[in-house]
């Protein structure tokens, strides 16, 4: 079985520096995995599982309609993380603070 990442959920502690809620998008290998409006204190389930064969980057952005997207953060998933249980990526770009919870499983 190939390694996989399970993107479990995302929690917003503080939105980006712009006004109002963030339009948060999570992307893995160019595929949109999650999109939702997020405000401080909000927690959303993602529950998406994808296989991978080499280290892959997960991107979290705040989608802007009138300008380029703001990077909230990114992190890599690798087969070395298999068996580590639930992990958390803390993302703090553009004045925000988010935690993305994930798990890596399978076999290397």
Secondary structure as UniProt FT lines:
FT   STRAND          4..14
FT   STRAND          22..28
FT   TURN            29..30
FT   STRAND          31..38
FT   TURN            40..41
FT   STRAND          43..51
FT   STRAND          56..62
FT   STRAND          70..77
FT   HELIX           79..81
FT   TURN            82..83
FT   STRAND          87..91
FT   HELIX           93..95
FT   STRAND          97..105
//
